[in-house]
């Protein structure tokens, strides 16, 4: 592709986070809310999710308490919105720089990257 200058871009879709409640499972990173792989945002969000889940689970004295776990999972889904939304916005902005075709200023930014 570099020699022929025929590049193909992959579509970017927004997949909003939609919490599913499956006992014994918590979705993290891209398994819960995807973003374009160009940015590496899924891994960043996954690491942040792991830290957040760890902190929430440490506060639950009995991990066999389903009610407390469900409450913790709900808290996780609410608290993760801040960091995951920021990464999603940045990932979508970077994607728009790389896929823009007719904006000269974006072409300059693309070449700089």
Secondary structure as GFF3:
##gff-version 3
##sequence-region A 1 113
A	DSSP	three_ten_helix	29	31	.	.	.	ID=ss1
A	DSSP	three_ten_helix	37	39	.	.	.	ID=ss2
A	DSSP	alpha_helix	41	58	.	.	.	ID=ss3
A	DSSP	alpha_helix	66	99	.	.	.	ID=ss4
A	DSSP	alpha_helix	104	112	.	.	.	ID=ss5
###
